[in-house]
Every structure is written in structure tokens, then in C-alpha cells.
Amino acid sequence: DGAVTAFNEWKPEIGRRYRIRAEIVGNRWTLSVDGRRLCEYTDLYPSAGGYASVYLYYPGKAVDNLRVYARGLAQRVPATALGDLCAQRGDLPAAAEQYRRVADGTGPMALRQEARYKEGLSQFSAGQSDQAFATWAGISREPWSWLVEMHRLDKDFDDQDHARVLREFPGLYARCDRATRDRSASRIARQIASLNAGFRTSGERTTLEAFIRMHDTVMTDTHIADSETANALVDLGRFDEVLRRFPNHPLQIRETLMRQGRYEDLLQRFSHMPDIAAEALRAMGRGSEIMERYKLGGYTWYWTLIDLDRLDEVLAMKPPDDIVLFIQGRLDELAAKGHTDALLALGRSDEVPEKDRAQAKFLIATGEHERALALYRHDIRSGFYVRAYCGLERWIHGDRAAAEELWLLDPAHELIQNAPYTMHYLFIPFIRELGGDREAIARMRARVEQEDRRWAHGQRPRYALRRLGGEIDDAEFLAQPYPGAAPSDLELCRAIAAERSGDRAAAVRAYHAYLSFPFGRRSAGYDPASQRFIRWRLAELAD
């Protein structure tokens, strides 16, 4: 079900041959390289079939002399075999009944304890936790008693009693054997992932950081929860720890360097990993190099084609593609499918499906921006867009201090925002300048020249601020690496530049020119915040 059950940081070296052996015997799985065991896992149930795959990632590797062996049928099976079969097929009531028969029998105590534990586990897995713990009351032998403790902590976690998990888990982990430690470590990994998901939307970090401390101090003899711990440290913005502690986790290192704007470091470290290198090139505005060097397909290739405005190629890969249809202005086609952005752009918000009415864009577009703020304020990816809109409303109505508080943006999350770059890098500095901070745009201009922001967002902010300051002309601005929205963005730059120079008529013309572009040629989705900014400026200029 996707859980990490064993992990080893060993890596093969290009140019060497290895003998790799994977073995499943009953409920025990092992992985060895050249006779050295790297991973071992003991499941609760014997393996009943399935499939195995040989999966090699990145170039420079090959497999030969592949051999598959299978043992014959067992001559004898344990008394729990029928229950195991039912459990593996998902028939939990039947499994519980079969285990109960064994547990109530006269077999060896060890067998009866196992059966009693599995009877309760079938009930627990079926959502009958009270019944399961009643069944487990008679468990006294290890490892089954340890597993019961583990499930009790699982329930405590689900019941939000995180303090008890933090208090009791270290003692349980210290008492367990290796197999039970690995199983419980896998549970903690899931709990860290769950808490991190909560942090990404709520901003609540205290409990997550407590679980990370527990991982670091208690689980020192296993790597099973390392990946989820590293993921959490990335989201918490504790980048130096990720780089220092998890150098052999390329995905987390990639994400750390991307969020720091260290794209050149990323290219240097991962030049041998095409997908990671391609992500860095795309972020830097060097998408054309991806097309020349890598034939990847997939996510990065798809978005690079959109960035380069090669929309017909996207449609050839993925017809019909909703984002491309939106960019091309084919809103009626999308609206017929209930596409939220298209319906909002067409002014048909009453037709937006009920399931999409909690989206931030819908709430803002329908005047419920305060509800959107309550829901999304702390979301590390979507929160800034909502805060930017609500901050704009507060500024317009005279509460500048409240606006500034909402516009605060953690640098650790700056480069992952689901918001047009113009909001943070262009509109807000300009608004501050209107409010008397005459250095606001100059500070942002200097910021995007720094090493960790020079390449950000495909260089779009840097091009916009250079055009705003008169450092480049219109032709140079339009020649930026990603041309799709450049013509409409140019009108924004012209409008703001005209306002700064006092040419109100030119500013009005440029704002209207921006609004004349189809929605999809301004951004890849409906953008009520930018529209609100422009309506406000037009109203101010009309006075």
C-alpha cells in the first residue's frame, strides 16, 4: 500500500557488475547485493502471489542473466493459513472467524497467541477498534503484545492524542525486536507524513517538529522514516538540515535546492539525472535546452512546451488538454465540462459544480474572500494568493498595516506559490510605492538580481522589473525565454511605468490593453486578484 518497510542508502557505481538477489520465503523478504544483505522485511502474512518488477532509473545501467526460481507447494501449512487467506482477500469477518477457531483451540500457546492477535487485527482493520482491543486483552506474549501497543498508539494518533504517542512510543521502540521496530518505524513515517500534510495547509508546526525530534532521538538504528522526515524538513524550510543529514535522498535535495533558488547548484549536482536537471532548466527559463538535450515526456516536458507556447505539440501529446484549451480561449468547450476556471471567466459562477465551490478562486470571484482567507491563509502553496487579494482589499479600504501583515511571504515558500509572479514582484512593490515607500520597487529590482532569485520563475520577474525601470525596451522584453504571456505582461509594465511617470492617460490605455487579452493569454487560469488590482487602478485614475 505504498509504505516503506525497509530502506538502505547503498548505491551502485557505474562501471561495476553486481549480483542482486531478491528472495521471498513465507512472510520474509530480503534483498542482497554480492552476498551482502541490504534490506529485510517480515510481513504478518505469508506471500500469496503477485508480481515482481526490475526497475532501473537513470541511464548507465543494464540487467542480464535474469533468473526466477519458485519453490514447490508446501507439504504442511500452519493452522492460521485459512485465516491468512481470507485476510489477504479482504474478507475480514471470515478471517476473524477462522483465527478465532485457532485461538480457542488446543494448539501450542505461541500459535494461539498469533491467531488471537490476527483475529483482533481483522476487527481493527474493519474499523471495529473497541472489539479489537477487547479481543487483544488476552495477548501476553511477544511480539504480539508489542503489536497491540503499536495499534493502541495508532488509535491515539487518529484520535489526535499526539502527546501520548510521543510519550509512549520511545519505550515501546526500545523493547521491540528488529521486525517490530521496522513495522513501528513505518507507522511513524506515515504519521509524520500526515502531520506534514496538515502543516502544509494549516501552518501548525509544533506537533510535527515534536515527531521529528522523536524520530531523530529514538529511531537512530533505522532509515525507514528518513524520507518522510526529510520531506517535512523541506516544507518547514529547514533546508540546511536536509542538505547535511540526507545527502543520499536526491528527491529531497532537489526540492530543497529548488525552493532556495539554487538552480545552478542543482544542475551541477544532478547533471546525470535528466528529470531533475530538466526541472532546474525549466525553472531558470532555459526550457529550450530541455527540448534539445532530453526526450523525457512527462510533467516537466509538458509544462516546458506550455512555457514555450508550443501548444499544438501539447495537444498532440495529450488531447484535449484543459490548460491548453484555456490558454487558447476555448472557454465554451471547457464550460461544457464544468471547468471551474472557464465558468468563472465566462461569468457563470452559478454553474460551478458544488464540489469546486470551496476553491479559493471561486470564493474570491463570488465575493467570499474572507472565507477563502479563513480556509487558505496558512497554505504554503495557495495561501499567498488569497492573502494578496485580501491584503489588497484592506489597503484599498485604508488598513495598510493589516495589508502588510497579509503580504508577508516566507522566503522558504516564495518559489512554490500558486500565484502569478506579478503579484509579489510587481503589484505589491508598486502599491507600497504609491503609499510612500519610494524604494519598494528598487528593492525588489535588486532582489531579483541576487543569485538565489535571478533565475526564478523562468526570469519573468527580472524581465518585468528591468522593463519597468527602462533598462530594456519592449522588443527585449518580448524576447524573454517564455513568450506566452509576455505581450499581456508588457501592458502591465507599461501601465505601471506610466503611472510612476504621471502619465495617467497612457496608464489607462495600457491597463485596458491588458484586459483586452483573452484570459488564457494573461495566465494559465482564472485570476481574480489581478483583475481586482487593475479595476482599482482604473477607478483611481478616473478620479
KEKOLVO-233085 format. One line per field, with one value per residue (C-alpha): y, x, z. Coordinates in steps of 0.1 Angstrom, whole numbers, always signed. Layout:
REM residues N
y [Y|...]
x [X|...]
z [Z|...]
This chain:
REM residues 543
y [+0|+23|+22|+20|-12|-13|+11|+11|+40|+18|+30|+11|+25|+29|+5|-23|-56|-67|-99|-89|-114|-108|-136|-142|-171|-173|-139|-129|-107|-100|-81|-88|-75|-96|-117|-87|-83|-47|-49|-73|-72|-96|-94|-105|-128|-152|-140|-155|-144|-112|-99|-86|-59|-50|-12|+7|+45|+69|+58|+37|+5|-28|-62|-96|-132|-127|-159|-166|-195|-207|-232|-261|-262|-266|-300|-286|-252|-236|-237|-199|-204|-202|-170|-156|-164|-147|-116|-113|-115|-87|-109|-97|-112|-146|-141|-132|-163|-186|-171|-173|-211|-215|-192|-211|-244|-266|-259|-245|-212|-194|-204|-194|-160|-153|-163|-141|-112|-117|-121|-87|-72|-83|-65|-34|-33|-34|-3|-22|-9|-14|-50|-55|-42|-65|-94|-85|-83|-119|-112|-116|-130|-111|-99|-98|-77|-52|-50|-44|-15|-2|-3|+15|+43|+42|+49|+76|+93|+91|+105|+134|+123|+131|+137|+101|+88|+110|+98|+61|+53|+56|+29|+6|+10|+2|-31|-44|-68|-58|-68|-50|-19|-17|-21|+6|+29|+26|+37|+68|+76|+77|+98|+123|+124|+130|+158|+174|+174|+192|+217|+224|+236|+249|+261|+241|+230|+223|+187|+179|+192|+171|+140|+149|+152|+118|+103|+118|+107|+74|+58|+61|+25|+26|+47|+37|+71|+92|+101|+114|+132|+149|+158|+175|+194|+207|+220|+235|+254|+237|+234|+232|+201|+184|+190|+179|+149|+134|+137|+104|+114|+131|+140|+159|+175|+185|+201|+219|+235|+244|+262|+280|+292|+273|+261|+262|+240|+216|+213|+207|+180|+162|+166|+128|+127|+141|+146|+167|+186|+193|+207|+231|+242|+249|+269|+290|+299|+275|+253|+253|+234|+206|+202|+199|+176|+154|+135|+129|+133|+136|+166|+188|+182|+191|+223|+234|+231|+253|+278|+279|+284|+253|+244|+223|+199|+196|+188|+162|+146|+150|+158|+176|+194|+217|+241|+245|+249|+277|+294|+292|+308|+278|+285|+273|+238|+238|+252|+224|+200|+220|+235|+260|+285|+287|+291|+319|+336|+335|+350|+318|+311|+297|+268|+258|+223|+220|+200|+230|+257|+257|+265|+298|+313|+305|+321|+352|+356|+353|+379|+354|+363|+364|+328|+320|+336|+316|+284|+290|+316|+293|+270|+270|+269|+286|+308|+338|+343|+346|+368|+390|+395|+402|+424|+445|+449|+461|+485|+499|+504|+522|+494|+494|+476|+447|+445|+444|+416|+396|+402|+387|+358|+332|+330|+292|+291|+320|+299|+274|+297|+290|+327|+349|+362|+397|+398|+395|+410|+438|+448|+448|+468|+493|+496|+502|+529|+545|+545|+565|+538|+552|+524|+494|+487|+494|+469|+442|+450|+444|+413|+396|+403|+382|+347|+329|+349|+358|+328|+325|+319|+315|+350|+366|+389|+401|+409|+428|+448|+457|+468|+488|+506|+513|+490|+471|+481|+464|+442|+429|+422|+402|+382|+367|+329|+321|+342|+330|+358|+383|+406|+410|+414|+441|+461|+458|+471|+500|+508|+509|+528|+553|+558|+562|+590|+607|+599|+589|+586|+562|+541|+538|+528|+501|+487|+484|+468|+442|+435|+431|+400|+367|+353|+325|+349|+366|+335|+298|+300|+325|+352|+374|+391|+407|+418|+434|+453|+467|+477|+496|+514|+523|+537|+557|+570|+581|+603]
x [+0|+29|+45|+83|+91|+129|+154|+192|+212|+235|+240|+255|+286|+286|+311|+307|+288|+267|+249|+215|+193|+157|+141|+106|+102|+69|+65|+101|+115|+152|+174|+211|+239|+270|+261|+256|+221|+208|+171|+149|+113|+90|+53|+24|+11|+29|+33|+4|+15|+16|+44|+79|+95|+131|+132|+163|+163|+186|+209|+241|+225|+216|+203|+213|+213|+179|+167|+134|+130|+99|+96|+72|+39|+44|+36|+23|+7|+1|-34|-37|-34|-72|-74|-44|-60|-93|-75|-54|-86|-102|-128|-122|-152|-143|-107|-116|-138|-110|-85|-109|-113|-75|-71|-99|-83|-58|-27|+6|+4|+26|+2|-29|-14|-7|-42|-57|-37|-47|-84|-82|-63|-90|-115|-93|-88|-126|-130|-141|-113|-132|-139|-103|-89|-113|-101|-65|-70|-57|-25|+6|+33|+58|+59|+21|+18|+42|+20|-11|+7|+16|-21|-31|-7|-21|-56|-42|-28|-60|-78|-54|-38|-3|+11|+5|+22|+52|+53|+48|+65|+101|+96|+78|+105|+132|+115|+108|+127|+140|+110|+85|+108|+107|+69|+65|+90|+69|+39|+58|+68|+31|+23|+50|+36|+1|+13|+32|+2|-16|+12|+11|-25|-28|+7|+6|+42|+46|+34|+52|+85|+80|+76|+107|+126|+113|+125|+159|+164|+146|+149|+186|+190|+168|+163|+127|+112|+141|+123|+92|+113|+133|+101|+88|+121|+118|+83|+94|+121|+149|+170|+204|+194|+181|+214|+235|+216|+201|+227|+216|+180|+180|+143|+145|+178|+163|+133|+155|+177|+147|+130|+162|+165|+199|+192|+229|+239|+211|+224|+259|+249|+224|+237|+235|+198|+179|+145|+160|+183|+153|+133|+161|+164|+127|+127|+156|+139|+161|+134|+146|+177|+154|+139|+174|+190|+163|+134|+117|+80|+61|+54|+85|+83|+46|+50|+80|+61|+34|+60|+75|+40|+42|+6|-1|+26|+9|-24|-7|+6|-25|-57|-78|-58|-77|-49|-41|-78|-80|-49|-64|-96|-118|-138|-172|-157|-143|-175|-195|-174|-180|-145|-143|-119|-137|-171|-157|-141|-174|-192|-212|-202|-237|-229|-197|-200|-207|-175|-154|-171|-146|-118|-101|-107|-144|-147|-128|-147|-181|-172|-163|-127|-128|-140|-112|-87|-101|-96|-63|-44|-17|-15|+22|+13|-21|-22|-2|-26|-56|-36|-25|-61|-74|-44|-53|-88|-75|-51|-79|-100|-73|-59|-24|-9|-33|-24|+13|+8|-11|+16|+43|+58|+82|+112|+112|+78|+82|+91|+63|+34|+3|+1|+11|+46|+32|+15|+46|+72|+53|+20|+28|+60|+41|+13|+39|+55|+20|+18|+51|+77|+98|+124|+100|+104|+141|+145|+126|+147|+179|+164|+158|+194|+207|+220|+190|+163|+180|+166|+133|+100|+118|+133|+99|+102|+136|+124|+94|+113|+140|+113|+96|+129|+136|+167|+153|+128|+96|+114|+139|+110|+91|+122|+122|+126|+89|+68|+32|+21|+48|+26|+0|+26|+42|+10|+11|+47|+37|+7|+27|+56|+31|+16|+50|+58|+25|+10|-25|-39|-12|-17|-54|-47|-22|-45|-74|-50|-41|-78|-84|-62|-81|-80|-56|-31|-28|-24|-30|-61|-87|-70|-95|-67|-50|-84|-91|-58|-65|-101|-88|-61|-86|-110|-82|-70|-106|-110]
z [+0|-6|+28|+32|+50|+46|+33|+26|+12|-9|-45|-74|-92|-129|-145|-120|-122|-93|-83|-69|-52|-40|-21|-6|+18|+35|+51|+50|+22|+17|-8|-11|-33|-38|-8|+15|+28|+23|+32|+52|+60|+78|+70|+91|+64|+40|+5|-15|-50|-70|-93|-90|-112|-120|-120|-130|-130|-150|-178|-175|-161|-176|-165|-178|-166|-150|-133|-115|-92|-74|-46|-48|-28|+9|+23|+55|+63|+97|+113|+106|+68|+62|+82|+64|+30|+40|+53|+21|+1|+21|+37|+73|+90|+77|+86|+122|+125|+112|+136|+165|+159|+162|+192|+210|+202|+220|+199|+211|+231|+205|+177|+197|+206|+170|+160|+187|+176|+139|+150|+166|+137|+113|+135|+138|+100|+96|+118|+149|+172|+205|+197|+186|+219|+238|+217|+224|+262|+264|+245|+267|+245|+223|+196|+196|+228|+212|+181|+202|+219|+184|+173|+205|+196|+161|+175|+198|+168|+149|+180|+180|+213|+199|+234|+243|+212|+219|+255|+249|+216|+228|+254|+230|+204|+229|+239|+204|+183|+149|+128|+151|+153|+115|+114|+141|+123|+91|+112|+125|+89|+80|+110|+101|+66|+79|+102|+74|+52|+80|+83|+45|+49|+85|+93|+126|+131|+168|+168|+135|+149|+181|+160|+140|+173|+183|+150|+154|+191|+192|+157|+153|+141|+111|+79|+73|+82|+68|+36|+53|+78|+51|+33|+64|+69|+34|+39|+73|+55|+74|+43|+58|+78|+47|+29|+58|+70|+39|+11|-4|-9|-43|-44|-11|-21|-54|-37|-12|-38|-60|-31|-23|-60|-62|-97|-108|-78|-88|-123|-110|-85|-107|-143|-145|-136|-166|-149|-121|-144|-167|-138|-130|-166|-168|-136|-150|-182|-202|-214|-250|-237|-224|-258|-273|-247|-232|-247|-214|-218|-186|-163|-170|-207|-207|-188|-208|-240|-225|-212|-248|-262|-283|-276|-307|-295|-261|-278|-299|-267|-246|-265|-253|-226|-204|-197|-234|-242|-216|-230|-265|-252|-259|-228|-240|-246|-211|-196|-211|-190|-158|-158|-129|-143|-176|-159|-138|-167|-186|-156|-150|-114|-106|-128|-110|-97|-59|-53|-66|-46|-18|-42|-34|-68|-66|-32|-42|-75|-57|-30|-3|+0|+38|+39|+15|+39|+68|+48|+30|+49|+61|+30|+19|-18|-22|+8|-6|-35|-11|+14|-15|-26|+9|+16|-15|-2|+32|+15|-7|+24|+43|+66|+54|+85|+80|+43|+51|+75|+49|+23|+43|+24|+39|+16|+21|+3|-21|-52|-48|-48|-69|-78|-108|-103|-109|-75|-53|-76|-94|-79|-42|-46|-68|-42|-15|-37|-41|-3|+1|+1|-28|-26|-28|-65|-63|-35|-55|-86|-65|-50|-84|-93|-64|-71|-55|-74|-107|-125|-105|-124|-157|-153|-157|-126|-137|-172|-158|-133|-159|-183|-156|-149|-185|-186|-216|-243|-255|-281|-255|-230|-256|-264|-229|-227|-222|-245|-239|-215|-224|-246|-218|-191|-212|-210|-172|-172|-195|-172|-140|-157|-170|-135|-120|-145|-140|-175|-164|-199|-210|-179|-185|-221|-210|-183|-208|-233|-207|-201|-238|-239|-236|-200|-211|-225|-192|-171|-174|-152|-140|-119|-99|-79|-109|-122|-88|-88|-123|-116|-85|-105|-133|-107|-91|-124|-133|-103]
